[in-house]
Amino acid sequence: MKIIKNINQIQNLVKKIKYKNKTIGFVPTMGYLHDGHLSLIKKAKLETDVVVVSIFVNPTQFGYTEDYANYPRNFDRDIKLSKKVGVNLLFHPEVKSMYPDEHLTYVEVERLTQSLCGASRPGHFRGVTTIVTKLFNIVQPDIAYFGQKDAQQVYVVKKMAKDLNISVKIKILPTIREKDGLAISSRNGYLNPEERKQARCLYQALKEARKLIKNKCEYNPGKIKRTMQKIIERNNKTKIDYIEIVDCKNLEPVKKIKGKVLIALAVHIGNTRLIDNITVK
Ligand code: AMP
């Protein structure tokens, strides 16, 4: 496994890989790797010749009051895990090389970024689409792998790649969960034992919503959201940011449940904001 910090160096390697007609699978991450990230890397390993993983905590996707400085980092551990799952190139650029002082260009997807997480994290998706565009330009992947856990990010990145004619196939893989259902996240480590216990309510609420739709034919989103809210608010450390039921095609809230919907939520547990979602047909 090669560890590369320098942008020119990885661009030269990419040229050589392309010259040999080998395919590149790419997994962009902010590091502190866990089983969710590893599931993406393993899939890339199966489907492409050369697997590139980036580890970059991207400052432009964090708001001023958010956890950029404290975001968990453990590069030595990330190296070990990456080697274990067969990553070929680990790209770990410095902030000042990705965003030199003279950096003035940003990429923004309209409309899709206004709702859900975009509403409570203004500027977040602008940061995401900017860094993903830059990484796509540098790595030039044939296939890029993303997790369903960040459902809105998936929609936004897909739309960006389509609108900007970036020739990459984007694959989405299922959310990997802890045994009790909590979606694995680098931020779960912020939770104290009591908060960790209460955090189970996110997936419990999503599962209950699915049950209401599938088993009880409840198609009123308002009623479903109220039930979910009750399940979450039984836990005294929780504060709901949003619970939404949206159309899978355009992320617009639905008035009645039909077709395929995305049920998404963001909840603060103590000081930690967690997100999760499921789709229901
Ligand atoms: P992050 O390092 O949090 O930016 O995540 C990097 C990639 O891993 C994104 O595509 C995430 O959606 C994906 N990811 C994060 N957590 C999970 C999980 N629990 N299951 C599947 N994919 C995940």
Residues whose N, C-alpha, C, O or C-beta is under 5 A from the ligand:
A	BS01	AMP	P28 T29 M30 G31 G36 H37 Y145 F146 G147 Q148 K149 D150 L173 P174 T175 I176 A183 I184 S185
